[in-house]
Amino acid sequence: MAELTPEWRNYHYLIEAERAGIHKPILAALHRVHRAPILKDGETGLGVATEDGLDPEHLDSFPEQVQYAANLVRTITDDLAGQQWQNRDLWNAREGRYSDRVVEVIAGGYLPQLKEGTTGQLLACDRDRLLEAYKNDIATDYDGRYIPQNLADLDKQLLALTERIAEYYSGLTHQREALLAAVRIWRRLDTVDAAIASLARDEKVQASQLQSDRLDVALKQFVQRLSGNYSGYPHQREALLRLTQYWRQLPSREEAIVSLEAATSPDPGLRVFDASLLNFIQRIPHYYEGKGSQRNAITEGFRLWQQLDSRTSALAKLGIDPKILSASPESRDDLKRVATQLDRELLNFIRRIPSYYGENHQQRESLIRIVQLWRGLKTRSAALASLIEDTKRLEKEKASERDKPTIIIPDRPDRWTRHNIQLAATILPNGNFTWAEATKGGTRMPPNDATFNAMIRIATLAQQARDRVGRPFIITSWYRPPHINRAVGGAKYSRHIVGDAIDFVCDNLTGNQLYWLLDPWWPGGLGRYTRYSNLCHIDARGYRARWHY
């Protein structure tokens, strides 16, 4: 197997450091110093060896080495905290890293006690070399980035946001994921299921009983206690940073840091309703019956959209003579004709909204008003509450079944590998995305199995997205080798390097329309671009992230 690129190694470090609640650069440093053992996947390890009598199979790949190294570093720091080491002993706040004393302990190695049930031991290494490698990786992470290296300076902003989270929590999927991530990292647990189980113990119920509304209550109670229990430990800070990132649906931890320096309010604003608003608007033509209440709702929305001062002005703008609508019964035929004309103009307006929606305050308020009047709700707040429920429904809504053409490739292998790729073949049986699209016509072939598997992973999710949109995706970029990513100005840790990201366009749909169609349910990264108005980005990261470049 080809050796992993530095970007792929860093990807594994980021995943496991976030899971374990430790400082990522220490993992890179362990690999740099140990470069052992030699692994079956052709890589070298982080100095994690099996204990006598244990099967080495569990530690014989790079991802497993990183996972166990992260577990052992977490165990070491937990032990030190249990020995009454204070925060200042564990963490160098001025430089934003573990203290020299902690690095020295890690360099000394660690052999777990039998009761810990941990497979593997951390071998000893040279303390000075480990410290140097640790500092070098920190410098690499912050090279050219305008974010503070000493994250302790962010504590005030983090706590300001956290203290008001419960006030704005409405049970949306990404909000629940944000709070569960905070529970998991704060309590140094490995999985979301373990986080839910810990909340169930708080509530003195079984985990199976902690569902939906009851889980939301437990999450809000947990987040309300964080500020009073915050001691500035690195894993606590990371829990609040991840809470910020997921809550604001940001692509990276670094962007969460930047966003905190700009604002600390957890108020998601009205943009959180955009997907539901556009979904509602796009359904109106299917349910329009020409009722007076429906006609009035759209007319009022048109008035606000156009910033007109009266209903009469709105009718005139639509090409309707307002006097005819108030005509005597003798003019019933004229009245019917004008009503038909008005219905046509109103529906034309509705159909144009997805293409012309600019996400500005006036347009958004006009759509909210349409929802309120169409549904016969008394207040704007009630309309917003109904849109929250729409969003929850959209998050769970399944794509309708559609007839899909069956594409048969001669001699299709039972299982794809890096060595039997057929460019003209679809990646998934009866799917739509081909290896030619994923590899830029064969010019960007996956260098290792990790990239290969990531390309299959995003193909599986992208097929669901294509089925939901109901139109072909025209792929503009899929896998990018690091040198190509740098050449096109891609992000330093772009998912295109990993292989599980796609940029695409759809005929006759804008990037905004694609974004709103996918936003309620897409589980990973979703982005759109001001400069390229038809382009949309999706990736298969393990959490929701949203952005607009």
N, C-alpha and C positions, 0 to 999 in steps of 0.2 A: 504493500500500500504506500502511496506517495505521502511524504511528510506533510503534516498540516501546516498551513500558512500561519504567520503570526496573528493575522486577523481571526482565524478560526480558533486558535488557542485562546486568544483574548475573549472570544465569544463564550467559550466554556468557563473561563474564569469569572466572567460577569454573571452568568447564570447561577453558578454554584455559590459565589460570594453573596449574591442577593438572597438565595435560599437560606444559607447558613447564618446570614447577618454578620459577616466578617468583612475586613477591608480587602478589596480585590487585589491590590498590588502585591500582597504577601504571597499569593498563589503563584503569580508570575515569577516572583523572586525565588520561591522554592524550586520551581522548574529550572530557572537559570543556574542555580547553584548545584542542584543534585544531578539532573540529567540521568536519572537512574530510578528504577531498573529499566532495562530494555524491554519493550512491550511487544506483544504479538502483532499489533497493528503498525509496527515499524517506527513508532514514536518512542520517546523516553519519558520517564515518569517524574514525579515530584518528590521522590524520596519516601514513598509509602511502600512498605514491605509487609508481607504476610507474616503472621506469628507462626511459630513452629506448630506443625500438625494441621494447619488450616489450608484450604484449597486456594492456590494462588490465582485461579481462574477469575475470581471476582475483582482482581486488581490489575488485570493484564491488558487494559486499554486506556487510552489517554483520558476520555471522559470519566472513567471510574477512578483513576488516579486523582483527578481534580476534585471529584465528589468526596472521596475519603480524606484527602488533604484538608478540604474545607471543614469537614466534620471534626477532624483532629485539632485544627486551629481553634474552632469554636469550643471544643472541650477544654483546651488549654486555657483560653481566656476565661471560661466559666469557672475553672478551678481557681484561677488567680483571684477572681472576684469573690469566690467562696472563702478564700484565705484572707479576706478583708483588705485586699488591695483597693485603694481608692481610685476614682476616675483619673486623677492626675498621675497616678502610678501606671495606669493602663494606657493612657492616651496622651500624646504630645499635642496639646491643643494649639500651640503656636504654629506647628508645622503640619497639623492635620494628618497625623499618622499614629500608628502604635508607638509606644515609648521604646527607647533603646533596651530597657529592662525586659519588656515583653518579647522583643525580637531575640534577645539573648536566651530566654527560656525556650522559644520555638526552635532556635538553633541547637539547643541541647537535646532535641528529640523528645518523643513521648511514647511510652508503652502503656496502653490502656489496661485498667484493672479488669479482671475477669467479670466483675459485676456490671461493668459498663456495656458488655455485649457488643463492643465495637470490633469489627474485623480490621486488622492492619495496624501497623505502628509507624510512627514518623521517625526516620533515621536522623541522627545528629549530623550537623554540618558546621562549617566555619562561620562564626558569628559575624565577623567583619564583612565577609563576602556577602552574607545574607542581607545585612543592613545596607550595603552599597547597592545591591540589586533591587532591594525594596525601594530605596530612594529614587533610583533611576527609573523604575516603572511609574512611580508617582509623577516624576517630571515629564515622562512621555505622555501620560494621560492628560496633563494640563498644558502641554505644549500648544501654544497658539490659541488657547481658550480663555475667554474673558470671564472666568468664574473664580470665586475664591477657593484657594487650596485649603484654607483652614475653615472647615465647615462649622466649627463651633460658633463662628460669627453669625450663622444663620438661625441659631436656636430661637431667638426672639421672633423671627418671622414664622418659623415652623410652628411654634406654640400658638401664635396669633391665629394662624389658619386652622390649626387643629381644634382650638377651643370653640370654634363656630361651626364645625362640620355638621354636628347633629342638627343645627338650626336649618340647614339646607338639604339634609338627607331626604330623598324621596323614594328610595328603593329601586332606582334604576340599576341595571346590571353592572355598569362600570363603577358606580358608586359603591355597590356591595363588594365588588372585587377589590376596590381600593381599601375598604375597611378590613376585609379579610386578609389582605396582604400585610396590613399594619399589625393585625393580631399575630399572624404567623411569624413575622420578623421580630416583633417586640418580645414574643414568648419563645423565640428561637426554635421554632418547629419546622419540620421539613415539608409538610404538605398543607393544602387548604383544608383537607378533611381533618387533619390533626388540629388545625385552628378552630374548626367548628366543634370538634369534640371538646376542646378546652373551654369554649363558651358554654357548651351544654353542662359541663361540670360546674361552671359558675352559677348556672340557673338551676342546678340540681335536677336535671332531666336527662333522658337519653338523647343522643345525637339525632336520632330519627325524629324526635319530637320538636327539634329546633329547625323548623322550616318556615320560609316566607316571612310573614309578619312578625312571628316570634323571634326569628333570627335577626330581623332588622332592629327590633327593640334591644336585643342583647348587644348588637354591634354599636348602637348609639350609646348605650350605657358604658361600654368599653372605652369608646373614644372620648367620652366626657371625663373619664378618670385619668387619661394619659398625662395631661398637663401637671396634675398634682403629684404624679409618680415619676416625672421626668428627672433623670439625674445626669444627663449628658453622656451616657455611655454610647459608644459607637453604634451598637446594634439598635439602640433606641432612636438615635438620630436617623439611621438608615430606614427604620420603620416609618418615621414621619416623612422622610423624603419620598419613599415609595408611595405612601398615602397621597402625597401631593401630586406625584407623577400620574398615578392612575386616576385620581379624582379629576385632574385637569386634562386627562387623555393626551398626555404629551409623549413624544416619541422616545425620549431618553431621560435619564436621571439628570444629565447636565442641563437640559432645557427646563426641568423642574426647578433647579437651583436658580437659573436666570429669571424664571417667572416669579419666584419668591421675592427677588430683589425689586421687581416691578410692582407687585401687589400681593397682599396677604389674605384678601377676602376669599372665602370658599364659594361665594355666590357664582353659580355657573352662568348667570345671565340668561337672556331670552334665547340665545343661540341654541340652547339645549332643546328648544321646541322646533327647530327648523325642519328636521326630518319628518316629524309628525305633521307639521303644517303643510309641507309639500305633499305628503302622502294623502292628507285629507283633501287638499285642493284637486289633486289628480283624480280623485274618485268622484268628484262632484258631477261631471258629465254623465256618469253611469246612473246617478240617483236623482238627477234633476227632473222634476215633474211639472214645472211651471207654476208651482204654488206661490201665492202672494208672499209668504214668509221666506221662501227660497229666493224669490226675485228681489225682495227687499234686502236680504243678507248680502247678496253679491253686489247690488247697487251701492250699498253703504261701503262695502269693501273697496269698490272701484273709486268712490268719492275720496276715501282716505288715501288710496294708492296715488291718485292724481292730485292730491292736496287741494281739493275744491271745497268751496265754502257751503254748498247746499246740495240737496238731492236734485233740485231743479238744474243746477249747473252740471251735475253728473249725467243726468238724462240728456241734456243738450250735447255734452261731450260725446255721448254714445250715439248721437245722430237722431235722437227722439224728441219730438215736440211734446213738452210736458202738458200742454193744454189738451191734447187729444186724450191723454189718459184720464182726464177729469171730465170728459165729454158726457153729454146727456145720453140716455138709453137709446135714442133714435140713431146714434152713431155706433151701434154695437159692432157692425162689421169693421169699421175703421179701428175701433178699439181692439178687436181681435187681431187685426193685421199688425197694428203697432206693437201689441204684446208679443206676437211671434217674432217681429223684428228685434224687439228688446231682448227676448230670450236668446236669439242668435248672437247678438252683440255681447251679451253677458257671458255666454259660454265661450265665445272667441277670446274674451279677456281672460277667463279662467284657464283656457288651454295655453295661453302665452306665458302665464306666470312662471312655470318652471324654467323657461329659457331666459326670462328677464329679471328674475329675482336677484337682487343685489345685496341681500342680507342687511339692508339699512333699517333704521328704526321705523321710518314711516311705512315702508312696505311690510315689515313684520307686524306692526300694529294693525294694519289693514287686514291681514290674514287672520289674526287673532279675533278681530271683530267679526269677520265672516263666520268663524267657528262659533262664536258666542250666539250670534243671531240665528244661524242655521239650526243650532241645537236648542234654541229657546232658553238659553241660560240667562239668569238675571244679572250676573256680574262678570267682569273680566277675570277675576280670581277663579270663578267657577270654570271658565273656559280654559284657563291654564291648568287647572286640576284635571280636566277631562283630557287635555293633551298629554299630561303625564301618564295617564292610563293608556292612551293611544300608544305612547312610546313603549310601555311595558308589553303591550300586545304585539307590537311590531318586533320586539326583541325575541319573542317566542314563536312568531308566526312562521309556519313552514311554507316553503315555496310550493306553488301548485305544480302538479304533474303536467309535463308537456311532452308532445311527441318529439323524440330525438332521433335523428338518422343514425343508423347502425353503420359504422365504418369498419370494414374488414381489411386488415393488412395481411397479405400472404406470409405464411411462416412466422407469424408473431410468436415470440418466445413465451414460455409459461411465466417467466419472471425476468424483468429487466435488470441488467447489471451495467456497470460503466463500459463493459466491453462488447455488449451486443446491441447498443443503441441504433435504432433505425430512424433517420431524420424525418422521413415522411410519415412515420407511425404516430398514432396518438399515445400519449403517456398513460392514460387510463383506458381500459376497455370501453368501447362505445363513447368515449369522451370526445372533446373538441380540440384540446391543446396538444400540439405536436412537439417532438423533440427538436425539430427545426426552429420552432419559436423559442423554446427554452434555451437553446444553445447558439442563437443568432446564426442559424444556417450551418451549424457545425463548427463555427470559429471560436466558440467559448465552451469547450467541453469541460465537464466537472473534473477537477484534479484529484478528488478523493471521494470516498464513499459518503462522508458527511455532507459534502455539497450535493452529491447525487441524490441522497435521501431527502435533503431539504427541497430540491427541485420537485420531487414527487409529492412532498407534503403540500407545497403551495399549489401544485396542479390540482390536487384533490379539493382543496378549499376554493380555488378559483373556479372550478367547474360548478360548484354550488352557487357562486356569485353570478356566473354566466347564465345558469338556469333561471335565477331569480330576475335578472335584468331582461332575459329573453332575446338578447341580440348578441351577435358575434363580438368577441374582444379582439381588437387589433393590437398585438403586442409590440411595444416600442423598445422595451428593455426588460430582460429577465436576469439571468446570472451575469455578473460582471467580475472578471478577475481584478485583483487589487489595483494593478497598474492602469487598467482601463477606467476603473472607478475614480481613481485620482485624476485621470486625464479629462474626464467629463465633469469634474467638480462635485462628485458624490460625497456624502458625509463620510467622515473617517471610519465610523463603524456601521456603514450602510448595510442593510439586510440584503442588498443585491450581491454583496461579497459572499455572504453566507449561502445564497442561492434560493432563498425562500421569499423573494420579493418580485413583483411584476408591476411595470408601468404599462398602461394601455389606454386606448380610446375606443369609443363606439360611434358608428355612423349616426349622425343626427341627434346625438346626446352630448351635452356639455359635461365637463368634469364635475360641476356642481350638481347636475342631475344625477350622475352616477354616485357621487358622494352621498346624496340624500337617500337614494335607493338602498345603498349598502350600510349606511351608518347605524341604523337601529340594531342590526344583528351581527355585523361582521366582527369576529372575535379578536382580530389582531390589529395591525397598523393600517390606517386608511388616510390618505393624503390627497390634496388637490393643489393646483398651482394658479397663481394670478397671471403669470406670464404666458403659460400654456393652458388656455381656457378649456380645452377639451380633454386634457390629460388627467388620469386618475392613477393613484398608487395603492396597491394592497400588499401586505406581507403577513407572514404566519407566525409572528412573535406571539408569546404566550399570554399577552394581555392587550386590552384595548388601548390604542393610541390614535389620536386624531390631530391633524395639523393642516394649515393652509399657508403655503409658501407664496 
